[in-house]
Amino acid sequence: MSTPTHSSLPSNQPLGVAAIGYAFMGKAHSNAWRNVASFFDVPAFEQKVLVGRDATQVAEAAARYGWAESATDWRSVIERDDIHIIDICAPGWMHAEIAIAALEAGKHVLVEKPLANTLAEAELMTAAAAKARKRGVQSMIGFNYRRVPALALAKELIAEGRLGSVRHVRAAYLQDWLSDAESPMTWRLRKETAGSGALGDIASHAIDQVLYLLGDAVTEVSGRLHTFVDRRPGADGLEDVTVDDAAWATLTLASGAIASVEVSRVATGQKNSLKLEIYGDKGTILFDLEALNELGFLDATVPVREQGFRRILVNEPEHPYLEAWWPQGHIIGWEHTFTHQIRDFLLAIRDGSQPSPSFEEGLNVQHILAAVEESAAAKSSLIQLNATPIKGA
Protein backbone atom coordinates (compact mmCIF):
# COMPACT_ATOMS: atom_id res chain seq x y z
CA MET A 1 0.00 0.00 0.00
CA SER A 2 1.39 3.40 -0.96
CA THR A 3 1.67 6.20 1.60
CA PRO A 4 0.59 9.64 0.31
CA THR A 5 2.79 12.70 0.60
CA HIS A 6 1.80 16.35 1.07
CA SER A 7 -1.36 16.93 -1.02
CA SER A 8 -1.72 13.19 -1.70
CA LEU A 9 -2.53 13.71 -5.36
CA PRO A 10 -1.37 10.76 -7.44
CA SER A 11 1.16 12.03 -9.96
CA ASN A 12 -0.03 10.10 -12.98
CA GLN A 13 -3.59 9.00 -12.33
CA PRO A 14 -6.97 10.42 -11.31
CA LEU A 15 -8.02 10.26 -7.68
CA GLY A 16 -9.83 7.01 -7.00
CA VAL A 17 -13.02 7.42 -4.97
CA ALA A 18 -14.90 4.82 -2.94
CA ALA A 19 -18.23 5.56 -1.26
CA ILE A 20 -19.49 3.44 1.62
CA GLY A 21 -23.28 3.35 1.80
CA TYR A 22 -25.82 3.47 -1.02
CA ALA A 23 -29.13 4.45 0.60
CA PHE A 24 -30.35 8.03 1.18
CA MET A 25 -27.00 9.72 1.73
CA GLY A 26 -25.18 7.36 -0.61
CA LYS A 27 -27.54 8.39 -3.37
CA ALA A 28 -27.10 12.10 -2.60
CA HIS A 29 -23.30 11.84 -2.53
CA SER A 30 -23.20 9.68 -5.67
CA ASN A 31 -25.20 12.29 -7.54
CA ALA A 32 -22.66 14.92 -6.49
CA TRP A 33 -19.67 12.82 -7.55
CA ARG A 34 -21.34 12.13 -10.88
CA ASN A 35 -21.98 15.81 -11.62
CA VAL A 36 -19.32 17.95 -9.94
CA ALA A 37 -16.76 17.84 -12.76
CA SER A 38 -19.41 18.90 -15.28
CA PHE A 39 -19.79 22.27 -13.56
CA PHE A 40 -16.63 22.96 -11.56
CA ASP A 41 -12.91 22.84 -12.34
CA VAL A 42 -11.80 20.08 -9.96
CA PRO A 43 -8.95 17.55 -9.93
CA ALA A 44 -9.52 14.49 -12.08
CA PHE A 45 -11.13 11.59 -10.23
CA GLU A 46 -12.89 8.32 -10.91
CA GLN A 47 -15.94 6.81 -9.19
CA LYS A 48 -14.24 3.50 -8.48
CA VAL A 49 -16.28 1.56 -5.94
CA LEU A 50 -19.61 1.71 -4.13
CA VAL A 51 -19.66 -0.37 -0.95
CA GLY A 52 -22.66 -1.90 0.80
CA ARG A 53 -23.64 -4.96 2.81
CA ASP A 54 -26.09 -6.48 0.30
CA ALA A 55 -24.16 -7.62 -2.78
CA THR A 56 -27.12 -7.57 -5.16
CA GLN A 57 -28.52 -4.23 -4.05
CA VAL A 58 -25.18 -2.44 -3.96
CA ALA A 59 -24.33 -3.74 -7.43
CA GLU A 60 -27.63 -2.38 -8.76
CA ALA A 61 -27.03 0.96 -7.03
CA ALA A 62 -23.48 1.18 -8.38
CA ALA A 63 -24.75 0.72 -11.93
CA ARG A 64 -27.43 3.39 -11.45
CA TYR A 65 -25.19 5.93 -9.74
CA GLY A 66 -22.18 5.74 -12.04
CA TRP A 67 -19.71 3.66 -10.02
CA ALA A 68 -17.36 1.37 -11.92
CA GLU A 69 -17.82 -1.52 -9.50
CA SER A 70 -19.33 -2.54 -6.18
CA ALA A 71 -18.06 -4.35 -3.10
CA THR A 72 -19.32 -5.60 0.26
CA ASP A 73 -16.07 -5.44 2.28
CA TRP A 74 -15.03 -1.87 3.05
CA ARG A 75 -11.79 -3.04 4.66
CA SER A 76 -10.49 -4.57 1.43
CA VAL A 77 -11.46 -1.43 -0.49
CA ILE A 78 -9.49 0.77 1.90
CA GLU A 79 -6.41 -1.40 1.32
CA ARG A 80 -6.45 -0.78 -2.44
CA ASP A 81 -3.71 1.41 -3.89
CA ASP A 82 -6.07 2.84 -6.53
CA ILE A 83 -8.38 4.31 -3.86
CA HIS A 84 -7.42 7.74 -2.54
CA ILE A 85 -10.71 9.06 -1.12
CA ILE A 86 -13.21 7.34 1.18
CA ASP A 87 -16.67 8.93 1.33
CA ILE A 88 -18.54 7.54 4.36
CA CYS A 89 -22.32 7.60 3.95
CA ALA A 90 -22.98 4.70 6.33
CA PRO A 91 -24.96 5.06 9.60
CA GLY A 92 -23.28 6.85 12.48
CA TRP A 93 -22.39 3.73 14.46
CA MET A 94 -19.99 2.76 11.65
CA HIS A 95 -18.29 6.15 11.23
CA ALA A 96 -15.46 5.82 13.73
CA GLU A 97 -14.19 2.39 12.70
CA ILE A 98 -14.23 3.17 8.98
CA ALA A 99 -12.85 6.71 9.21
CA ILE A 100 -9.97 5.81 11.52
CA ALA A 101 -8.99 2.82 9.37
CA ALA A 102 -9.13 4.94 6.20
CA LEU A 103 -7.08 7.77 7.69
CA GLU A 104 -4.46 5.37 8.98
CA ALA A 105 -4.27 3.89 5.48
CA GLY A 106 -3.55 7.34 4.05
CA LYS A 107 -6.96 7.95 2.46
CA HIS A 108 -8.67 11.31 2.43
CA VAL A 109 -11.98 11.02 4.30
CA LEU A 110 -15.34 12.72 3.92
CA VAL A 111 -17.88 11.56 6.51
CA GLU A 112 -21.55 12.39 6.92
CA LYS A 113 -22.72 14.20 10.02
CA PRO A 114 -22.90 13.84 12.94
CA LEU A 115 -19.24 12.90 13.29
CA ALA A 116 -20.04 9.84 15.42
CA ASN A 117 -22.66 8.39 17.76
CA THR A 118 -20.66 9.11 20.89
CA LEU A 119 -18.30 11.78 22.13
CA ALA A 120 -15.60 9.17 22.78
CA GLU A 121 -15.75 7.96 19.17
CA ALA A 122 -15.67 11.53 17.86
CA GLU A 123 -12.56 12.25 19.91
CA LEU A 124 -10.79 9.18 18.50
CA MET A 125 -11.72 10.22 14.95
CA THR A 126 -10.47 13.76 15.49
CA ALA A 127 -7.16 12.52 16.88
CA ALA A 128 -6.73 10.23 13.87
CA ALA A 129 -7.53 13.11 11.51
CA ALA A 130 -4.97 15.40 13.19
CA LYS A 131 -2.30 12.71 12.91
CA ALA A 132 -3.13 12.00 9.27
CA ARG A 133 -3.10 15.70 8.41
CA LYS A 134 0.62 15.82 9.21
CA ARG A 135 1.08 13.40 6.29
CA GLY A 136 -1.04 15.52 3.92
CA VAL A 137 -4.18 13.43 4.38
CA GLN A 138 -7.31 15.60 4.52
CA SER A 139 -10.64 15.01 6.26
CA MET A 140 -13.99 16.78 6.35
CA ILE A 141 -17.42 16.33 7.89
CA GLY A 142 -20.47 16.71 5.68
CA PHE A 143 -22.51 19.60 7.03
CA ASN A 144 -23.84 20.25 3.54
CA TYR A 145 -26.05 23.22 4.47
CA ARG A 146 -22.93 25.36 4.71
CA ARG A 147 -22.95 25.01 0.91
CA VAL A 148 -26.43 26.51 0.41
CA PRO A 149 -25.57 29.69 -1.54
CA ALA A 150 -28.05 31.77 0.46
CA LEU A 151 -26.46 30.68 3.76
CA ALA A 152 -22.97 31.25 2.39
CA LEU A 153 -24.14 34.75 1.45
CA ALA A 154 -25.61 35.21 4.94
CA LYS A 155 -22.21 34.39 6.43
CA GLU A 156 -20.58 36.99 4.17
CA LEU A 157 -23.09 39.66 5.20
CA ILE A 158 -22.58 38.90 8.91
CA ALA A 159 -18.78 38.92 8.52
CA GLU A 160 -19.03 42.29 6.74
CA GLY A 161 -20.82 43.72 9.78
CA ARG A 162 -24.15 44.24 8.02
CA LEU A 163 -26.03 43.00 11.10
CA GLY A 164 -23.81 44.81 13.58
CA SER A 165 -23.56 42.96 16.88
CA VAL A 166 -25.62 39.79 16.74
CA ARG A 167 -27.82 39.57 19.82
CA HIS A 168 -29.79 36.41 19.39
CA VAL A 169 -30.48 33.59 16.95
CA ARG A 170 -33.47 31.31 16.49
CA ALA A 171 -32.87 27.99 14.75
CA ALA A 172 -35.68 25.51 14.18
CA TYR A 173 -35.28 22.32 12.15
CA LEU A 174 -38.67 20.63 11.84
CA GLN A 175 -39.76 17.45 10.04
CA ASP A 176 -42.86 15.26 10.30
CA TRP A 177 -41.85 11.82 9.03
CA LEU A 178 -42.50 10.31 12.49
CA SER A 179 -45.76 12.13 13.20
CA ASP A 180 -47.78 8.98 12.56
CA ALA A 181 -47.54 6.73 15.62
CA GLU A 182 -47.76 3.73 13.27
CA SER A 183 -44.61 4.70 11.37
CA PRO A 184 -42.36 1.63 11.66
CA MET A 185 -39.14 1.21 13.58
CA THR A 186 -35.88 1.94 11.80
CA TRP A 187 -32.23 2.02 12.86
CA ARG A 188 -32.67 5.76 13.40
CA LEU A 189 -34.94 5.04 16.39
CA ARG A 190 -32.52 2.78 18.27
CA LYS A 191 -29.85 4.39 20.44
CA GLU A 192 -27.33 1.63 19.77
CA THR A 193 -27.35 2.38 16.02
CA ALA A 194 -28.38 6.05 15.85
CA GLY A 195 -26.77 7.47 18.99
CA SER A 196 -29.66 9.89 19.42
CA GLY A 197 -32.79 10.90 17.55
CA ALA A 198 -33.67 14.37 16.33
CA LEU A 199 -30.79 15.71 18.42
CA GLY A 200 -27.96 14.11 16.44
CA ASP A 201 -29.85 13.85 13.18
CA ILE A 202 -30.99 17.44 12.67
CA ALA A 203 -29.97 19.52 15.71
CA SER A 204 -26.40 18.89 14.60
CA HIS A 205 -27.18 20.82 11.41
CA ALA A 206 -28.88 23.67 13.27
CA ILE A 207 -26.07 24.03 15.81
CA ASP A 208 -23.41 23.90 13.10
CA GLN A 209 -25.18 26.73 11.30
CA VAL A 210 -25.16 28.90 14.44
CA LEU A 211 -21.40 28.35 14.82
CA TYR A 212 -20.69 28.70 11.09
CA LEU A 213 -22.72 31.85 10.48
CA LEU A 214 -21.50 33.70 13.55
CA GLY A 215 -17.95 32.33 13.79
CA ASP A 216 -18.74 31.97 17.48
CA ALA A 217 -18.45 29.37 20.24
CA VAL A 218 -20.87 27.94 22.80
CA THR A 219 -20.05 28.47 26.48
CA GLU A 220 -23.29 27.36 28.21
CA VAL A 221 -26.01 24.87 27.30
CA SER A 222 -29.44 24.12 28.64
CA GLY A 223 -31.48 21.40 26.95
CA ARG A 224 -34.51 19.15 26.96
CA LEU A 225 -35.30 15.94 25.06
CA HIS A 226 -38.67 14.27 24.60
CA THR A 227 -40.01 11.11 22.98
CA PHE A 228 -43.68 11.44 22.05
CA VAL A 229 -44.14 7.92 20.65
CA ASP A 230 -42.17 5.48 22.76
CA ARG A 231 -43.15 2.25 20.97
CA ARG A 232 -43.41 1.60 17.24
CA PRO A 233 -44.21 -1.39 15.00
CA GLY A 234 -41.19 -3.61 14.35
CA ALA A 235 -40.55 -6.94 12.69
CA ASP A 236 -41.66 -8.86 15.80
CA GLY A 237 -44.34 -6.56 17.16
CA LEU A 238 -44.01 -3.28 19.03
CA GLU A 239 -40.46 -2.17 19.83
CA ASP A 240 -39.23 0.45 22.28
CA VAL A 241 -38.05 3.74 20.79
CA THR A 242 -34.83 4.58 22.64
CA VAL A 243 -34.05 8.02 21.19
CA ASP A 244 -35.70 11.43 21.25
CA ASP A 245 -38.40 12.62 18.85
CA ALA A 246 -37.70 16.28 19.60
CA ALA A 247 -35.10 18.41 21.34
CA TRP A 248 -34.75 21.96 22.61
CA ALA A 249 -31.63 23.86 23.59
CA THR A 250 -30.63 27.33 24.71
CA LEU A 251 -27.03 28.19 23.88
CA THR A 252 -24.99 31.02 25.35
CA LEU A 253 -22.29 32.16 22.93
CA ALA A 254 -18.85 33.55 23.70
CA SER A 255 -19.84 36.85 22.06
CA GLY A 256 -22.72 37.25 24.48
CA ALA A 257 -25.39 36.32 21.95
CA ILE A 258 -28.05 33.75 22.82
CA ALA A 259 -29.26 31.06 20.43
CA SER A 260 -32.39 28.97 20.78
CA VAL A 261 -32.50 25.65 18.93
CA GLU A 262 -35.64 23.58 18.41
CA VAL A 263 -35.79 20.36 16.41
CA SER A 264 -38.50 17.79 15.85
CA ARG A 265 -39.29 14.82 13.65
CA VAL A 266 -42.97 14.88 14.70
CA ALA A 267 -43.85 18.45 13.61
CA THR A 268 -46.92 17.64 11.52
CA GLY A 269 -46.92 19.46 8.20
CA GLN A 270 -43.24 20.43 8.32
CA LYS A 271 -41.39 18.38 5.71
CA ASN A 272 -37.81 19.60 5.88
CA SER A 273 -37.86 23.11 7.28
CA LEU A 274 -34.64 24.55 8.67
CA LYS A 275 -35.53 28.09 9.69
CA LEU A 276 -32.86 30.53 10.83
CA GLU A 277 -33.38 34.02 12.23
CA ILE A 278 -30.30 36.09 13.09
CA TYR A 279 -30.97 39.38 14.89
CA GLY A 280 -28.32 42.09 15.20
CA ASP A 281 -28.44 45.72 16.31
CA LYS A 282 -28.05 46.89 12.70
CA GLY A 283 -30.02 44.28 10.79
CA THR A 284 -31.67 40.88 10.57
CA ILE A 285 -31.38 37.82 8.34
CA LEU A 286 -34.12 35.24 7.75
CA PHE A 287 -33.78 31.87 5.98
CA ASP A 288 -35.92 28.78 5.40
CA LEU A 289 -34.51 25.66 3.76
CA GLU A 290 -37.85 25.05 2.04
CA ALA A 291 -37.14 28.27 0.08
CA LEU A 292 -33.40 27.75 -0.14
CA ASN A 293 -32.82 30.17 -3.02
CA GLU A 294 -34.05 33.11 -0.93
CA LEU A 295 -32.62 35.18 1.90
CA GLY A 296 -34.58 37.73 3.91
CA PHE A 297 -32.55 40.78 4.89
CA LEU A 298 -33.47 43.90 6.84
CA ASP A 299 -31.07 46.83 7.00
CA ALA A 300 -31.82 48.74 10.21
CA THR A 301 -29.30 51.48 9.36
CA VAL A 302 -31.60 53.10 6.80
CA PRO A 303 -34.30 55.52 7.98
CA VAL A 304 -37.23 53.84 9.72
CA ARG A 305 -39.63 55.01 7.00
CA GLU A 306 -37.64 52.93 4.49
CA GLN A 307 -37.05 49.83 6.59
CA GLY A 308 -38.56 46.45 5.79
CA PHE A 309 -37.46 42.97 4.90
CA ARG A 310 -36.26 42.54 1.38
CA ARG A 311 -36.21 39.25 -0.48
CA ILE A 312 -32.83 38.47 -2.02
CA LEU A 313 -33.12 35.83 -4.74
CA VAL A 314 -29.72 34.17 -4.42
CA ASN A 315 -29.26 33.19 -8.06
CA GLU A 316 -26.77 35.69 -9.43
CA PRO A 317 -23.30 34.68 -10.68
CA GLU A 318 -21.90 37.01 -7.99
CA HIS A 319 -23.41 34.81 -5.27
CA PRO A 320 -21.41 31.91 -3.74
CA TYR A 321 -21.08 28.85 -6.04
CA LEU A 322 -23.58 30.13 -8.60
CA GLU A 323 -21.12 31.16 -11.29
CA ALA A 324 -21.05 27.47 -12.28
CA TRP A 325 -24.76 26.90 -12.69
CA TRP A 326 -27.59 28.49 -14.67
CA PRO A 327 -28.42 32.00 -15.95
CA GLN A 328 -29.51 34.43 -13.25
CA GLY A 329 -32.88 33.77 -11.70
CA HIS A 330 -32.84 30.04 -12.40
CA ILE A 331 -33.13 28.27 -9.08
CA ILE A 332 -31.05 25.37 -7.81
CA GLY A 333 -32.02 22.65 -5.32
CA TRP A 334 -31.11 20.70 -2.22
CA GLU A 335 -28.94 18.25 -4.14
CA HIS A 336 -26.63 21.03 -5.31
CA THR A 337 -25.32 21.50 -1.78
CA PHE A 338 -23.64 18.08 -2.01
CA THR A 339 -22.06 19.00 -5.34
CA HIS A 340 -20.63 22.15 -3.75
CA GLN A 341 -19.39 20.05 -0.83
CA ILE A 342 -17.54 17.62 -3.11
CA ARG A 343 -16.10 20.55 -5.06
CA ASP A 344 -14.70 22.17 -1.92
CA PHE A 345 -13.31 18.86 -0.65
CA LEU A 346 -11.52 18.12 -3.94
CA LEU A 347 -10.01 21.61 -4.09
CA ALA A 348 -8.70 21.27 -0.54
CA ILE A 349 -7.06 17.96 -1.45
CA ARG A 350 -5.53 19.56 -4.54
CA ASP A 351 -4.21 22.52 -2.57
CA GLY A 352 -3.08 20.52 0.45
CA SER A 353 -5.24 22.67 2.72
CA GLN A 354 -7.54 21.75 5.58
CA PRO A 355 -11.15 21.71 4.36
CA SER A 356 -13.95 23.04 6.54
CA PRO A 357 -15.84 21.80 8.46
CA SER A 358 -12.96 19.81 9.91
CA PHE A 359 -13.29 16.88 12.28
CA GLU A 360 -12.38 19.36 15.03
CA GLU A 361 -15.45 21.39 14.11
CA GLY A 362 -17.53 18.22 14.06
CA LEU A 363 -16.19 17.31 17.51
CA ASN A 364 -17.16 20.76 18.76
CA VAL A 365 -20.75 20.15 17.66
CA GLN A 366 -20.57 16.72 19.32
CA HIS A 367 -19.57 18.35 22.63
CA ILE A 368 -22.61 20.62 22.41
CA LEU A 369 -24.94 17.69 21.60
CA ALA A 370 -23.53 15.79 24.59
CA ALA A 371 -24.11 18.84 26.79
CA VAL A 372 -27.75 18.99 25.64
CA GLU A 373 -28.16 15.34 26.66
CA GLU A 374 -26.45 15.97 29.99
CA SER A 375 -28.63 18.97 30.69
CA ALA A 376 -31.80 17.13 29.73
CA ALA A 377 -30.92 14.28 32.09
CA ALA A 378 -30.48 16.84 34.89
CA LYS A 379 -33.85 18.57 34.40
CA SER A 380 -32.48 21.20 32.00
CA SER A 381 -29.71 22.36 34.31
CA LEU A 382 -27.08 24.71 32.90
CA ILE A 383 -23.98 22.96 31.54
CA GLN A 384 -20.72 24.91 31.16
CA LEU A 385 -18.48 24.41 28.13
CA ASN A 386 -14.94 25.67 27.69
CA ALA A 387 -15.09 26.61 24.04
CA THR A 388 -13.42 29.02 21.68
CA PRO A 389 -14.19 29.57 17.98
CA ILE A 390 -12.47 26.96 15.82
CA LYS A 391 -10.46 28.18 12.85
CA GLY A 392 -12.42 27.50 9.67
CA ALA A 393 -15.83 27.69 11.31
N, C-alpha and C positions, 0 to 999 in steps of 0.2 A: 504494500500500500504506500502510495506517495504521500509525503508531508508537504503541505502548501507553504509558500513563503510570501511574505509581505501581503500583496493584494489577493493572492491565491488565484489569479487568473491563469488558466493553462496557456502556455505560450503558443501552441499550435493547434488548438482545438476549441470548439465552443464549450461553454459551461454545461455540464450535464446535470439535469434537475430530476429529483425524485420527490414525489408527493406521497405522503402517508395518510390515507383516508380518502374516501370517494363519495361520501354522503353529502349533506348540505354544504359544509365548508369546503370539502374536496371539490365539489362541483363549482363553487364560486371561485376558488383559487385556480382551478384548471381553466376556467373561462378567461381569467386574467393572464395566465401564462400563454394561452393560445393567441391572445390579441395584443399584448403589450408591444411587441416589436412592430406591429402594423401601424402604430401611432406615435411611438416614442423611439428616440435614438438610444438604444440600450446595447450592452455587450451581447455578442452572439451566444445563444444557448440552445439546448435541445431538451424537449420534454421526453426524458428517457424512460422513466418507470413510474407507474401508479401502483401503490401498495395497499392491500386490503386483506381481511381475514378470509373472505369467501372467494375462492379461486374463480368460479364462474362469473359471479357478479362483478368482481374487480376487473376481469378481462373485458366484460361488456362495457363497463364504464371507461376503461382505458381507450377502447376503440371509439367511443362516442366523444370523448374529451380531448383527443389528439395526442395521447401518449403512445410511444413506440411499442411499449410492452407493459406487462403487469407482473406482479409478484405477490406472494403472501408472507414472506419472511423479511421484515424490515432490517434485521441484523445483517443478513447477507447482502442487501442492497447497500447499506452503509459501508461495507467492506470493499465495494467496487471502486477501482481507480478511475472509472469514467463518470463517477458521480461526484459533483462538487458542491451541490446545494441540496439540503433536505428541508422540505416544506411540510411541517407537521400540522395536519388537519384532523388528527385523531382526538377522541375525548380527552378531557383534562387529566384523568388518572394515568394516562400513558405519556404525558408530556415529558416528565422529568427523565424517565429511563431512556426514551428515544433521544431527546435533546442532548443529554450529557454524553451518551455514546457517540452521537454524530459529531459533537464538538471535539471530543477526544480523538476522533478519527480524522480531524482536520477539515470537516465539512462546514460550510456556512449554514446557518440555521434560521429559518423563519418559523415561528410557532404561533398558533392561534391563541387568543386571550381566553380566560385569564391565564397567567403564566403557568400555574399549577393548581392542584386541588388543595394543597396545604402550604403554609408558610415555610415549613422545613424543606419541602421539595423545591419551592421557589428560591430559597437561599442556596441550595446545592446547585441549581441551574445557573444562578447568577455568578457563583464562584467559578463554575466551569466556563462560562462565557468570558469572564475577565481573564482567565488563564489562557484561553484560546485566542483572545484578542491580541495577546503579546506575540502570537505566531501569525498574525494577519488574518485570522479567521473571524468573520463577522457574524453577528446575531441580532435578531430583531423580533419584537412581539407584535402581533397583528391587531392593533387598535385601528381598524380601517377607517373609522369616522374622522380621524385626523386628516384623511385625504378627501373629504367632502370639500369641494372648492369654496362653498359658502362659509364653512367653518374655518378653512385656511385663511380666507379673507377676514373673517371676524378676528382671528388671532393677529393679523397684520394691523387692523384698526386699533385693537387694544394696545398693541406694542407701540403704535404711533402716538398714543395718548389721547385718542379721540373720545374715550369714555372718561378721561380724567382718572381719579382714584376710584377703583371698583369697590363698592360697599357690600353688595351682596349678590348672590347667584342662586337661581332656582333651576334645578335639573330634575326632570321627570321622564323616566323611560317606562312606557306603559305598553303592555301587550295583553291579548285576551285568549291565547290559545289553550289556556287551562281553565277558562271560566266555567265550562261544562263539567260538573262533578263526575260525569261518566267518561270523560276523556281518559284513555288508558295509561297505565304506567309506562314509563320509558326510563332509560338510564339517567336521564336528567332529573329524575325525581328520587334518586337513591343517593344518599350521602357518600357511600363508598365509591361510587363511580363519578358523581358530579361535584362532590366537594361541598357545594351549597346550591341553592336554587336561584331565584331571581337575583340574589346578592352577587354571586360570582358571574352569572350569565350576563346580566345587563347593567347592574350597578357598577360593574368594573368599567364599562364604557362611559357611563355618566361621570364617574369620579375621574377617569382619565381626561375627559374633556375639561373639567374644572381646572385640573392641574396644567393641562396643555394650553388652554386659552389664556390663563392668567400668569403662567410661568411661576406659580406659587407653590406652597407646601402646606400640608395639614399638620396642625399642632395639637388639636383636641377633637375628639369624636364622641358623639352620643348616638346610639342607634337602637332600633327595634326591628325584630323579625316576626313574621306571622305566617302560619299555614292555615288557610281557610278550608281546604279539603284534605283531610289527613289520611284518607284511604281511597284507593282508586283500583279499577278493574285490572287484574294481571292475568297471566297465563293460567294460574291455579286458583282463581278467585280474587277476592279483595286483598290488596297489599298495602302496607303502611308507607305513606309518603314521609320521607325522613329529611326533607329540605324545606326551605321557606317558599311560600307563594309570593310574598311581597316583603319589602324592606324599606325602612326609613332611616335617614341619617342626617345629623346636623354636624357640619364640619367648620371648625375655626381655622382660618388660614393665617400664615405667618405675617401677611400684610395687614391683618386686622379685619379683613373681609369675612363674611359668614356665608356658607353655602348650604342650602338644603337639598337633599337628594331623596327622591321617592321613586321606587321601582315596583312594578307588579306584572305578573303574568296572568292575572285574573281580572284585569280592568276591561270589563265588557264594552265592546265597541272600539277599543283602541287596538289597532293591528300591529303597528310597529312605530310608535310615536316617541321619539326622543326630542323633548322640548327643552330649550335652554333660554334662560333670561339672565342677562348680565347687566346689572345696574351700577353706573358710576355717577360721579357728581357733575360730569359734563355730557353724559349721553348714555344711551341704552341700546343693547343689541338683543334681538329676538330671533330664534331659529326653531324650526320643526322639521324633523327628518322626513315626515310625510310630504313636505314641500321643499325638498333638499336643494332645489335650484334658487331658493329665495332667502334673503336675509333682511330682517327688519332692523332699521337703524334710526334712532332719534338723536339729533344734534341739539343738546340743551344750551349751546353757546350762542345760538341765533336768538333774536328777539322772541319773546313769548308769543307774540301775535303770528309768528311764522313757524312755530314749532309743531311737530307732528311726526308720527312714524312714516318713514318712506320705505317703499318696497324696492330693494335692489335685486334685480334679476341677474344672478351670477352666471352669465353665459358669454361674457366678452373675452376676447383673446388676451386682454390685460389681466384677467382674473387667474388665480392659481390653477395650473394644469390645463386650462382650456384652450391654450394655443394649439394643442394637438388634435382637438376634436372638430366640432362642426361650425358652420357659420354662426355669427352672433344671434342669440335668441333661441337657438335650437337646444333643447334641454338634454341633460344626460341623466343617468339613473344610478341606483344603488350599486349595481355591479361595477360601475366605473371606479369606485373607491378602491377595489381590489387591484384593478389594473394600475392605478396610481401607486398603490403600495408596492407592487412588484417592481414597477419602474424605479422607485426610490431605493429599494433594496439592491437592485442590480447596479445602480449608479454608485452606491456606497461600496459595493464589492469592487467595482472597477477602480474607484478612487482610493481604496484602502482606508476609508473613513468609517467611523462608527455611525451606523444608521440609528434613527430615532423613530419610535420609542425603543430604547435599549432594554435588556433584561433588568438592569438596575431600575429603570422606570416602571417596568412591570412588577418588580419586587416592591417598590414603593406603594403601588396600588394594592398589592397583596397585604401589606402591613395595615393599610386603612381598612380593607375588607375584614381582616382578622380583628381589628379594633371594634368594628361594628358588631361582630359576633360576640366579642367579649362584653361590650356594653349591653347588648340585648340580654345576655345571660345574667347580667347584674342589674336588671330592672332599669335599663337605660342610663346607667351611671356614666359620668364623664371619664373618658380614657385619654391620658396624655400620650402624645407622640413626640419624639425628638426628630424633627424633620426639617430639612432645608431643601430648597429647589434643586432639582437634579439637572445638570447640564444636558441640553437637548430637549428638555420638556417644553 
